[in-house]
Amino acid sequence: MAKNIAFDEKEVTQMVMSNLKELVMDDKYYYSSSVDREFSSLTKEGREYLIKIMTIYLPLLSDAQQHALNERAKATVFDTLKDIREDI
């Protein structure tokens, strides 16, 4: 994905969850036991796919968190400057 496209944390979370739902619904990636959840597991392809998903989405999540932090910092600075200006 392009670096200049910004997603917020909620959007990235939705993308990850959508991919996980698709993974669980595909027998190629996930074996779902009808006996007990304890016997359900990812297949080898499922583990590889999960790593691929995380490799794609973790940097997006990190970018989203950094962007949110930067926006909060900017807002704090602007509010402080506004308060200083009002006091003058």
C-alpha positions as CSV (number, residue, x, y, z in Angstrom):
1,M,0.0,0.0,0.0
2,A,1.1,3.5,-0.7
3,K,2.8,5.3,2.2
4,N,0.8,8.5,1.6
5,I,-2.5,6.8,2.3
6,A,-3.3,7.2,6.0
7,F,-5.7,4.9,7.9
8,D,-6.8,5.4,11.5
9,E,-6.6,2.6,14.1
10,K,-10.3,1.6,13.7
11,E,-9.9,1.2,9.9
12,V,-6.8,-0.9,10.2
13,T,-8.5,-3.1,12.9
14,Q,-11.5,-3.6,10.6
15,M,-9.2,-4.6,7.7
16,V,-7.4,-7.1,10.0
17,M,-10.7,-8.5,11.3
18,S,-12.1,-8.9,7.8
19,N,-9.0,-10.9,6.8
20,L,-9.2,-13.1,9.9
21,K,-12.9,-13.8,9.3
22,E,-12.1,-14.9,5.7
23,L,-9.2,-17.0,6.9
24,V,-11.4,-18.8,9.4
25,M,-14.1,-19.5,6.8
26,D,-11.6,-21.2,4.4
27,D,-10.7,-24.8,5.0
28,K,-7.5,-24.3,3.2
29,Y,-6.3,-22.0,6.0
30,Y,-8.2,-23.2,9.1
31,Y,-9.5,-26.5,10.3
32,S,-12.5,-26.1,12.5
33,S,-13.3,-29.2,14.6
34,S,-16.9,-30.1,15.2
35,V,-15.9,-32.0,18.3
36,D,-14.2,-29.2,20.4
37,R,-12.6,-25.9,19.7
38,E,-9.4,-27.3,21.3
39,F,-9.0,-29.4,18.2
40,S,-9.4,-26.5,15.7
41,S,-6.2,-25.0,14.3
42,L,-4.6,-23.1,11.5
43,T,-3.2,-25.1,8.6
44,K,0.4,-24.6,7.4
45,E,-1.1,-22.3,4.7
46,G,-3.1,-20.5,7.3
47,R,-0.1,-19.8,9.5
48,E,1.8,-18.5,6.4
49,Y,-1.2,-16.3,5.5
50,L,-1.5,-15.0,9.0
51,I,2.1,-13.9,9.0
52,K,1.5,-12.2,5.6
53,I,-1.5,-10.4,7.0
54,M,0.4,-9.2,10.0
55,T,3.4,-8.2,7.9
56,I,1.1,-5.9,5.9
57,Y,-1.1,-4.5,8.6
58,L,1.2,-4.0,11.6
59,P,3.1,-1.2,9.8
60,L,-0.2,0.4,9.0
61,L,-1.3,0.2,12.6
62,S,2.0,1.7,13.7
63,D,1.6,4.5,11.2
64,A,-2.0,5.1,12.4
65,Q,-0.9,5.3,16.1
66,Q,2.0,7.6,15.2
67,H,-0.3,9.9,13.2
68,A,-2.8,10.0,16.1
69,L,0.0,10.9,18.5
70,N,1.2,13.6,16.3
71,E,-2.3,15.1,15.9
72,R,-2.7,15.1,19.7
73,A,0.7,16.8,20.1
74,K,-0.2,19.5,17.5
75,A,-3.6,20.1,19.2
76,T,-1.8,20.5,22.6
77,V,0.7,22.9,21.2
78,F,-2.0,25.0,19.4
79,D,-4.2,25.0,22.6
80,T,-1.2,26.2,24.7
81,L,-0.3,28.9,22.2
82,K,-3.9,30.0,22.1
83,D,-4.0,30.3,25.9
84,I,-0.7,32.2,25.9
85,R,-2.1,34.6,23.2
86,E,-5.3,35.2,25.2
87,D,-3.3,36.0,28.3
88,I,-1.3,38.8,26.5
